[in-house]
Every structure is written in C-alpha cells, then in structure tokens.
Amino acid sequence: MSGLKNIRNEERKLMMHFYNGIKDLPGVKIYGDFRTDVRCAIVSINIEDYDSAYISDILYNDYGISTRSNTHCAPLMHMAFKTEKQGMVRFSFSHFNTLEEVDKVVNILKDLLSERE
C-alpha cells in the first residue's frame, strides 16, 4: 500500500473513532454521511443550540484543542443544513493525531454536555 493510502487510512480510522465516540451523545448534531469512504477526515458538529464559535472557544481556551467554527467560507452548505446563524464546529483529523487525543476530545465533549444537564 502506498504512503498516501496509509495516511488516508489512518486519518479515516481517527475520524471514525471520533464519530463513533460522539454519535450517540444527546445534544450533539453531526453533519454529513459517514457510511461512505469518499470523504475527508472531517467531522462537523453542533452542541444543542450553542453558537459554534462559543464551543470552539471553550475547546481551545480551556483544553488547548483547535477546531474551526462558524460557516467555513461555505454559505451554500450552511443554507442546506440550516446552520447559517449557528455555524458548525469542525474537527479535522491528521495522521499526526493519535487515538489518545481523539479519546480526550470525546471525553471533553461528554463532560461539557454533562455540565449542561
């Protein structure tokens, strides 16, 4: 297998590990089709009705986790998902990430949700 295929497989493994860790969390809305292999290693979410920038700021300021928030220069996509005002929090996975880092983010999201109950 080529180096690029190995990198893609590792990124996909991390993305799916994250997706499976959060897909059943109450209050988390995940966007996109995870049944296909034809996708980038990106997971875009929202938490309840919180502004995506607010969630992204918490993740960075309190935990050092970098995400991208808002409308990602893709207004038509956000119109289709009806997220023009809220935006989305985007997690992008790289072969430089580890399963431990993914587990850390999943646990942080679980903690953030439990604080809101």
Protein Blocks (a to p, Z undefined) as FASTA:
>chain_A
ZZklmmmmmmmmmmmmmmmmmmmgghiacedjfkbfbdcddddddehjbcfklmmmmmmm
mnopacdehjlopaklmmmnopmmnopadddddfkbcfklmmmmmmmmmmmmmmmZZ
